[in-house]
Amino acid sequence: MTMSTSVPAPAVPKPSRRQTRSTGQGNQGLQFGRWWWAAPGTGLLIATIYLATLSGAFFAFTDWAGIGSFHFIGLDNFREIFQRPELLSSLTNTLVFAIGFLVISNVLGLAFALALNRNLKSRYLLRTLLFMPVVLAPISVSYVWGFIFAFDGPLNQLFGSFGLESWQHEWLAEPLLAKGAILTVMIWQNIGFVMVVYLAGLATVPIEIEEAAALDGATRWQRLRHVVLPTIRPAVGIATTLTLIQGLRVFDQVMALTGGGPAGATETLATQVYKQTFSFGKFGFGAALALLLSVLILVFSVLQQFATRERS
């Protein structure tokens, strides 16, 4: 017959009031410390971005010339914007570049992401090659493409070597072709970034669901529409919003390729902000154009986020 002996559990001393109080003070100090360490960065952000934006918005309602005094003129700058045909044309060009860049870059980026997602041995090399233009400076890329689009450049020489002289054009001197050239440069440089965003989204699509849909007889298009796209909706929202914003504030490609020409056919709001402010010395009017561009970016970004939001 065996007897079981129970060993009493060691007594755990209760914390004293002084220890509890010191621990609570330590947590409060830690919480205060987090706010304290974030204060310099927050202050720098507010000073360099938000205060600068507010000051620019204030000068949009003045006739300031950059130096000296100024007068408050209300909405006169904005009335002038919508009364001058060249500025309305710049607004139209901005929307054309933004919509064209948004649609084409996302369609091609998604196509490359689907092609280089799985079952291709050279996919890592091809991803690297497609992403390489993203890390280059836009102004440098634009100057290289400007050399390619020149009348005596490689593109026209290539057409001439194949006997296609009728295809040779002054690519940057014809309004429609100049807009197409700017869009080409924008898409070529940024399609790798859009592809990477969609590749990250495709990594979240379960293979089992795609295989089950294929076994049920779903075609590639049906799987893309009903399985892949609903799953990668967050990636679609990120890619479309970023490309829309970048398209609305296009500047480097226009200044390097055409300078806004020919005859103002490729002027955008961003180039007009630069010219009105620094070339003509109309800082108040340039601030009004910049404020209009900021409002456009904000409105279109909100609409884009609403269009690509999560739905049940």
Contacts in CASP RR format, 6 or more apart in sequence:
PFRMAT RR
TARGET T0000
AUTHOR 0000-0000-0000
METHOD contacts of the structure
MODEL  1
MTMSTSVPAPAVPKPSRRQTRSTGQGNQGLQFGRWWWAAPGTGLLIATIY
LATLSGAFFAFTDWAGIGSFHFIGLDNFREIFQRPELLSSLTNTLVFAIG
FLVISNVLGLAFALALNRNLKSRYLLRTLLFMPVVLAPISVSYVWGFIFA
FDGPLNQLFGSFGLESWQHEWLAEPLLAKGAILTVMIWQNIGFVMVVYLA
GLATVPIEIEEAAALDGATRWQRLRHVVLPTIRPAVGIATTLTLIQGLRV
FDQVMALTGGGPAGATETLATQVYKQTFSFGKFGFGAALALLLSVLILVF
SVLQQFATRERS
15 23 0 8 1.000
53 294 0 8 1.000
56 287 0 8 1.000
56 290 0 8 1.000
56 291 0 8 1.000
57 287 0 8 1.000
57 291 0 8 1.000
59 70 0 8 1.000
59 283 0 8 1.000
59 284 0 8 1.000
59 287 0 8 1.000
60 77 0 8 1.000
60 78 0 8 1.000
60 284 0 8 1.000
60 286 0 8 1.000
60 287 0 8 1.000
60 288 0 8 1.000
60 290 0 8 1.000
60 291 0 8 1.000
61 72 0 8 1.000
61 73 0 8 1.000
61 74 0 8 1.000
61 75 0 8 1.000
61 77 0 8 1.000
61 288 0 8 1.000
62 70 0 8 1.000
62 71 0 8 1.000
62 72 0 8 1.000
62 73 0 8 1.000
62 74 0 8 1.000
62 284 0 8 1.000
63 70 0 8 1.000
63 71 0 8 1.000
63 73 0 8 1.000
63 76 0 8 1.000
63 77 0 8 1.000
63 284 0 8 1.000
63 285 0 8 1.000
64 70 0 8 1.000
64 283 0 8 1.000
64 284 0 8 1.000
64 287 0 8 1.000
65 281 0 8 1.000
65 282 0 8 1.000
65 283 0 8 1.000
65 284 0 8 1.000
66 281 0 8 1.000
66 283 0 8 1.000
66 284 0 8 1.000
70 284 0 8 1.000
77 284 0 8 1.000
77 285 0 8 1.000
77 286 0 8 1.000
77 287 0 8 1.000
77 288 0 8 1.000
78 288 0 8 1.000
78 292 0 8 1.000
80 87 0 8 1.000
80 285 0 8 1.000
81 87 0 8 1.000
81 88 0 8 1.000
81 288 0 8 1.000
81 289 0 8 1.000
81 292 0 8 1.000
82 88 0 8 1.000
86 264 0 8 1.000
86 267 0 8 1.000
87 272 0 8 1.000
87 289 0 8 1.000
89 264 0 8 1.000
89 265 0 8 1.000
89 267 0 8 1.000
90 267 0 8 1.000
90 268 0 8 1.000
90 269 0 8 1.000
90 271 0 8 1.000
90 272 0 8 1.000
91 269 0 8 1.000
91 292 0 8 1.000
93 179 0 8 1.000
93 265 0 8 1.000
93 266 0 8 1.000
93 267 0 8 1.000
93 268 0 8 1.000
94 247 0 8 1.000
94 248 0 8 1.000
94 250 0 8 1.000
94 268 0 8 1.000
94 269 0 8 1.000
94 270 0 8 1.000
94 293 0 8 1.000
94 296 0 8 1.000
95 248 0 8 1.000
96 179 0 8 1.000
97 179 0 8 1.000
97 182 0 8 1.000
97 183 0 8 1.000
97 186 0 8 1.000
97 247 0 8 1.000
97 248 0 8 1.000
97 250 0 8 1.000
97 268 0 8 1.000
98 244 0 8 1.000
98 247 0 8 1.000
98 248 0 8 1.000
98 250 0 8 1.000
98 300 0 8 1.000
100 183 0 8 1.000
101 183 0 8 1.000
101 186 0 8 1.000
101 187 0 8 1.000
101 190 0 8 1.000
101 243 0 8 1.000
101 246 0 8 1.000
101 247 0 8 1.000
101 250 0 8 1.000
102 240 0 8 1.000
102 243 0 8 1.000
102 244 0 8 1.000
102 247 0 8 1.000
104 183 0 8 1.000
104 187 0 8 1.000
105 186 0 8 1.000
105 187 0 8 1.000
105 190 0 8 1.000
105 191 0 8 1.000
105 194 0 8 1.000
105 243 0 8 1.000
106 194 0 8 1.000
106 236 0 8 1.000
106 239 0 8 1.000
106 240 0 8 1.000
106 243 0 8 1.000
108 187 0 8 1.000
108 191 0 8 1.000
108 194 0 8 1.000
109 191 0 8 1.000
109 192 0 8 1.000
109 194 0 8 1.000
109 195 0 8 1.000
109 198 0 8 1.000
109 239 0 8 1.000
110 194 0 8 1.000
110 195 0 8 1.000
110 198 0 8 1.000
112 130 0 8 1.000
112 191 0 8 1.000
112 192 0 8 1.000
112 195 0 8 1.000
113 195 0 8 1.000
113 196 0 8 1.000
113 198 0 8 1.000
113 199 0 8 1.000
113 202 0 8 1.000
114 198 0 8 1.000
114 202 0 8 1.000
114 224 0 8 1.000
114 228 0 8 1.000
116 123 0 8 1.000
116 126 0 8 1.000
116 127 0 8 1.000
116 130 0 8 1.000
116 195 0 8 1.000
116 199 0 8 1.000
117 123 0 8 1.000
117 199 0 8 1.000
117 202 0 8 1.000
120 126 0 8 1.000
127 195 0 8 1.000
127 196 0 8 1.000
127 199 0 8 1.000
130 191 0 8 1.000
130 192 0 8 1.000
130 195 0 8 1.000
131 192 0 8 1.000
131 193 0 8 1.000
131 195 0 8 1.000
131 196 0 8 1.000
133 141 0 8 1.000
133 188 0 8 1.000
133 189 0 8 1.000
133 190 0 8 1.000
133 192 0 8 1.000
134 189 0 8 1.000
134 190 0 8 1.000
134 192 0 8 1.000
134 193 0 8 1.000
136 189 0 8 1.000
138 189 0 8 1.000
138 252 0 8 1.000
138 253 0 8 1.000
139 252 0 8 1.000
139 255 0 8 1.000
139 256 0 8 1.000
141 185 0 8 1.000
141 188 0 8 1.000
141 189 0 8 1.000
142 185 0 8 1.000
142 252 0 8 1.000
142 253 0 8 1.000
142 255 0 8 1.000
142 256 0 8 1.000
142 257 0 8 1.000
143 256 0 8 1.000
145 181 0 8 1.000
145 184 0 8 1.000
145 185 0 8 1.000
145 188 0 8 1.000
145 257 0 8 1.000
146 172 0 8 1.000
146 181 0 8 1.000
146 256 0 8 1.000
146 257 0 8 1.000
147 153 0 8 1.000
147 154 0 8 1.000
148 154 0 8 1.000
148 155 0 8 1.000
149 155 0 8 1.000
149 171 0 8 1.000
149 172 0 8 1.000
149 181 0 8 1.000
149 257 0 8 1.000
150 156 0 8 1.000
150 171 0 8 1.000
150 172 0 8 1.000
151 168 0 8 1.000
151 169 0 8 1.000
151 170 0 8 1.000
151 171 0 8 1.000
151 173 0 8 1.000
155 171 0 8 1.000
156 168 0 8 1.000
156 169 0 8 1.000
159 165 0 8 1.000
159 167 0 8 1.000
159 168 0 8 1.000
160 168 0 8 1.000
169 177 0 8 1.000
170 177 0 8 1.000
171 177 0 8 1.000
171 178 0 8 1.000
171 181 0 8 1.000
172 178 0 8 1.000
172 181 0 8 1.000
172 257 0 8 1.000
172 258 0 8 1.000
172 262 0 8 1.000
173 262 0 8 1.000
174 262 0 8 1.000
175 262 0 8 1.000
175 263 0 8 1.000
175 265 0 8 1.000
175 266 0 8 1.000
178 257 0 8 1.000
178 258 0 8 1.000
178 261 0 8 1.000
178 262 0 8 1.000
178 265 0 8 1.000
178 266 0 8 1.000
179 265 0 8 1.000
179 266 0 8 1.000
181 257 0 8 1.000
181 258 0 8 1.000
182 250 0 8 1.000
182 253 0 8 1.000
182 254 0 8 1.000
182 257 0 8 1.000
182 258 0 8 1.000
182 266 0 8 1.000
185 253 0 8 1.000
185 257 0 8 1.000
186 246 0 8 1.000
186 247 0 8 1.000
186 250 0 8 1.000
186 253 0 8 1.000
190 243 0 8 1.000
190 246 0 8 1.000
193 242 0 8 1.000
194 239 0 8 1.000
194 243 0 8 1.000
197 235 0 8 1.000
197 238 0 8 1.000
197 239 0 8 1.000
197 242 0 8 1.000
198 232 0 8 1.000
198 235 0 8 1.000
198 236 0 8 1.000
198 239 0 8 1.000
200 235 0 8 1.000
201 231 0 8 1.000
201 232 0 8 1.000
201 234 0 8 1.000
201 235 0 8 1.000
202 228 0 8 1.000
202 232 0 8 1.000
202 235 0 8 1.000
204 231 0 8 1.000
204 232 0 8 1.000
205 227 0 8 1.000
205 228 0 8 1.000
205 231 0 8 1.000
205 232 0 8 1.000
206 231 0 8 1.000
209 227 0 8 1.000
210 223 0 8 1.000
210 227 0 8 1.000
210 228 0 8 1.000
213 222 0 8 1.000
213 223 0 8 1.000
213 226 0 8 1.000
213 227 0 8 1.000
214 223 0 8 1.000
218 226 0 8 1.000
218 227 0 8 1.000
229 236 0 8 1.000
233 308 0 8 1.000
233 310 0 8 1.000
233 311 0 8 1.000
234 310 0 8 1.000
236 308 0 8 1.000
237 304 0 8 1.000
237 305 0 8 1.000
237 308 0 8 1.000
240 304 0 8 1.000
240 308 0 8 1.000
241 301 0 8 1.000
241 304 0 8 1.000
241 305 0 8 1.000
241 308 0 8 1.000
244 300 0 8 1.000
244 301 0 8 1.000
244 304 0 8 1.000
245 297 0 8 1.000
245 300 0 8 1.000
245 301 0 8 1.000
248 269 0 8 1.000
248 293 0 8 1.000
248 296 0 8 1.000
248 297 0 8 1.000
248 300 0 8 1.000
249 270 0 8 1.000
249 293 0 8 1.000
249 297 0 8 1.000
250 268 0 8 1.000
250 270 0 8 1.000
251 268 0 8 1.000
251 270 0 8 1.000
251 271 0 8 1.000
251 274 0 8 1.000
254 260 0 8 1.000
254 266 0 8 1.000
254 267 0 8 1.000
254 268 0 8 1.000
254 270 0 8 1.000
254 271 0 8 1.000
255 271 0 8 1.000
255 274 0 8 1.000
257 266 0 8 1.000
258 265 0 8 1.000
258 266 0 8 1.000
259 266 0 8 1.000
259 271 0 8 1.000
260 266 0 8 1.000
260 267 0 8 1.000
260 268 0 8 1.000
260 271 0 8 1.000
261 267 0 8 1.000
269 289 0 8 1.000
269 292 0 8 1.000
269 293 0 8 1.000
269 296 0 8 1.000
270 293 0 8 1.000
272 286 0 8 1.000
272 289 0 8 1.000
273 286 0 8 1.000
273 289 0 8 1.000
273 290 0 8 1.000
273 293 0 8 1.000
276 282 0 8 1.000
276 285 0 8 1.000
276 286 0 8 1.000
276 289 0 8 1.000
277 283 0 8 1.000
277 284 0 8 1.000
277 285 0 8 1.000
277 286 0 8 1.000
277 287 0 8 1.000
END
